[in-house]
Amino acid sequence: MAQKKQKEFKNNSYHTLNYLMKIDQSIRNGEYPNANKLNKMWGTEFSRSTFGRYIRTLQDDYGAPVEFDFTKNGYYYTDNTFYIQQVMLKEGELLTLSTILPLLEQYKNTPLEESYRNLMNKLIEMLPQNITVDSALINNEVHFISDPITKLEDGVFEKVLKATKSQMTLEMEYKTAQNKDYEVRRFDPYHIICQKGSWYVLGYSYHAEAIRLYAMPRIRNCKITKDKFSIPKDFKLSDHIDVQMGAWGNSGEKFKVEIEFEKGLKTFVMERTWHKGQTLHENKDGSVYLSFETNQLSQTASWVMSFTGGAKVLNPPKLKDEVRAAAEKILANC
């Protein structure tokens, strides 16, 4: 029973933080709190053991100089200048948080990048002064290799995001990958997607009279109209994208993909989760079998090609044809 209570105490982090802040305030107010006093003030039902765990958390996790005064039957700080700031992160937690900064590269050219950086800096500023962080960890020791970042026209991301949230139709100039010129388009944005460093918006294209995926870097002069739209009840995001493989080249049909990797790639392949619901096992000869379902054959073909001949397509035949055609084109250009 004691272990169960301790687990619940640790898991309820929001309420734990809230009560720690209140206890800290009560101690600094000179109220010499104990379980009974706080129950009367807050209308709570703290047991002595629960209150004791809060005190130990202050002592052990945040270095609070808290002691019990038997004369006044409550707790006090031996150092009157001590207090718990609004954000309580231990050094190890801050180090973990600092590694998030390089991941902000995927939000380049969007308002989210600056917002996240400002939030990170604000958290650091609110930390107690006795918490220090080696800046080398943030600047030099941790790096993330990301895909090339595409550039967006100023204001495009904000307007697409706002229109998506408010379900308002967009009017924009758009250029497809094949066309040289921009064309005026109306578009109902359903969902925003970031795929390998590039931002896309999925929704209903009035031009195509169908659901399409628009690349945000090809959007300019974007405006939010006053027209509202509703997402169809039968719309399913999974029918249009595969969060593991990608969002382009979707025919609407799902395929069972079967790949065999040469034994030299065994460790590399088997230590990863390549797709949700995948089947992965080692064959008797040391090669590795992988299968999964996807509606993204073109993206899967590109992924297979990245193994430079170390991955053999078993099924479906259509994927074999795509990989073969790509390989032949590469050879023709060599």
N, C-alpha and C positions, 0 to 999 in steps of 0.2 A: 504493500500500500504506500509506504514511504517513497519507494522508487517511482511509483506512478505519479505521485504528487510532484516530485522533483522534476519529472519529465514534463508535466503539464506546465510547471512554473517556467521552465526554460523555453518551451515552445510558444508560450503566449507573450512574445517579445514586445508587442505594442503596449499591452497593459503593464508589463514589467517596467518599460521605460517611463510610462506615464506615472506609475506609483513611485519610482525612484526619484523623479523630478519633484513630486509632491513631498516626499520624505525629506529630500534635500532642502526644500524651501522651508519646511516646518522646523528643521534643525537650525537653519540660519536665522529663523524668526525667534529663536530662543524658547520654543515651546516644549523642548525636551520630550519628543514624541515616544510613545510605546504603542503596542497593539491596541490596548483599550482606549487610549486617548484618540487615536486616529479613527477607530470605529465610531466613536461618538461624533467626531468632527465631520467625517465623510459619509457616515451611514453605511459603512462596509462591515464585513464579518471576518476580519483578519484573525487567524489563530496566531498564537505566539511563535509557533514554528515557522509559519509563512512569513511573518514580519521579520523573524530572525534571518531568513534566507535573503530578504531584501537588504538587510544590514550587511550581511556577508558579501553580497554582490557589490555593494558600495565599497567595502574594504578591499576585496580581492581583485575585482575587475577595474576599478577606477581609483584605487589608492586613497580613498576617503579616510581622513584621520578621525574616525568616529569612535567614541567611547561611551560607556554607560555610567551615568551619575546616579549612584544609589540613593543619595539624599533627595534628589528631585525626581527619581524614578523614571528616567528617560535618557535619551541619547543626545549627545552634543559633539561639536567639532573641537578638537584640541587646538586646531589652527583656525582662527576666526576668518581668515581670508580665503579659505577653501570654499569652492562651490562647484556644482555640476553644470556644465554648459548645456545648451539646448541640443547639441548633437554630441552623442557619446559614442565615439569609435575608438577602439583600441588600436595600437600601432599596427598589428597584423592585419586588422580589417582595413585600415587606411592604405596599407601597401597593396592589398588586393584591389581596392577601389582605384588606386592609381594606375593599375594596368589597363583600366578601361579606356584611358585617354587615347592610346594608339588606335583603338577600335573606332574612334570617331571619324577616321578617314572615310568610312563608308557614307558618312553624312556630309561630305564635302559638297559645297555649292547648295546647301539647303539651310534654312534657318535653324534647324535642329542642332547643327554643329556648334554654333555660338551659344545656344541655350544650354546645351549639355556642358560645355566648357565653363560657362558662368556658374552653373549649378555645382560643378566639381570644385571650383575655386571658392565658392561660398561655403561649402562643407568644410574645406580645409581651414578657412578663416575662423570658423566657429568652433574649431577643436580647442581643447585645453592647451595651454602653452607648453606643458611638459610632454606633449606628444610631438615627436620630431620624425621627419621622414627624409631618408637619403634621396635627394633629387636625382641621383644617378639612376635609380630604379625607373623613374618616370621618363627620363630623357635618353638613357643609353642602354640600360640592361635588358629591356623588353622591347622587342620589335615584332610587328605583324606584317607579313607580306600580303598585300591585297591586290586585287585586279585594278587595271587602269580606271581612273575616275572620269566620267563624262561631265561636261559642263552644261549648266542650265542657264537660260536667260533669267535675269533678275525678276523676281515676282512670280515666276511660273510655279515653283513648288508651293508657295504659300497659297496661291489661288486654287491650285488643284486640290490641296489638302482641305482647304475651307469648303470648296464645292463638294468634295466627297463626304465630309462630315455633315453638311447641311442639306445634301441631296439636291443641289442646284445644277442646272445644265450649264456647261461651258461653251463659249464660242472662242475659237482660236484659229490661228494659221498653222497648218501642219504640213510637213514634208516627209513623204515615205522614203524608204531606203533606196527605191528605184528612181524616184522623181528628182529633178533638179529644182523645181519651183514649188513654192508653198501654195496650199489651197485652203480656203476658208472651210472650217468644219464645225459642226455642233456635236457635242459629246456629253453623255451622262456618265460621270465617273463613279464606279462601284467600289474599286479597291486599288490601293497603291502597293507597288511591289518593288523591292530593291533586289536586283539579280546581278551578282558579281560586279558590284561597283556602279551599276547603271540603274536609273530610276524609271519605272514604267507605271502607267495607269490603265487598269482594265475597266471596260465599261461598254455602253451602247453607243455605236457610231451611227449617226443619222445618215451619213454618206454611204456606208456599206449596208445599212439596215440590218445590222447584226452586231454581236458582241466582238469587240476588237481590243487589241493591246497596243497602246500608243507609247512611244518612247518620249520621255519628257525633254531630252535635249533637242528634239525635232519640233518642239512647240514654241511658238512666239506669239506676241500680241494676244495673250490669253486674257479673257474677260469672263466674269461670272454674271450670267443673265439672271433675270428675275423668275425664270421658269423652274418650277419644282418637278422632280421626278420620283418615282418609286421603283425600287429594285424588285423585279419579278419574284414571286414566291418560289418558283421552281429553279431559281438561280443557285448554283453550287460552285463555289470557287474551285473545288477539286476537279470539276469538269474541264477547267480551262488552264490550270497550271499544275505543276508538280513541284512542291516546295523543295524536294531533294534534287531534281534534275533541271528544272527551269520553267520558263514561261513562254518560250517561242516555239513556233512550228507545231502547234497542236492541231491535230486532225479531228479531235473529238473522240477518237477511238483509243481504248486502252489495250496495251500489248503486254504479254508476258515475255520479259527479256531474260535470256539465259546467256551467261558469259563464262568462259573458261580462261583462267589466268595461268600462265606458265609458272612452274614451281619456284623459279627465282624470285617471284613476287609474293610468295606465300605469306611471309610474315607481314609485309606491308598491307596486303589485302585483308588478311584475317583479323588484324588488330583494329579495324575500322568498321563503323556502321555506315554503309553506303546508301541505304534506302530503308524507309520504314516498312516493316513486314518482310524484309529480305530473307532469303534462304541462303546460307553460306556454309560450306563444308569443304574439307580437304579430300581430294581423291586419293586412291591407292598409289598413284604414281607421283604424288606430291603436288600436282596441280590443284587449283582451287576452283570450285563451282560457285557461282553467284546467280541468283535469280530474283526478280522483283517485277512489279507491274507499274507501267508508266504510260502517260499519253504524250510523252515528249521524245519521240524517236530521233529528231534532228539533234536535240541537245544530248541525248544519249550517245549518238554517233560521234559527236565531238569529244565526249568524255572517253569513249573507247579509244579514239585516235590518240588521246593524250598518253596512253600507255606504250606508244611507239612500237606496236607489234606484239606486245606482251599479253594482250587480251584478244581472245578469239570469240567471235559471235557465233553462238549455237542456234539461237532463235531470237526474234522471228525472222523470216526470210527478207522482209522489207528492211530491217535494220542491217542485215548482211549487205544488201544492195547499196544502201546509203554509205556504209563504211568503205565498200569496194570502190564506189564511184569517187569518193573523196580521196582515197589512196591513189587511184589512177590519175586524178587531176594533179595531185602533188608530184607524181612521177613525171607527168607531161611537162610540168613547169621547172623541173630540175635541169 
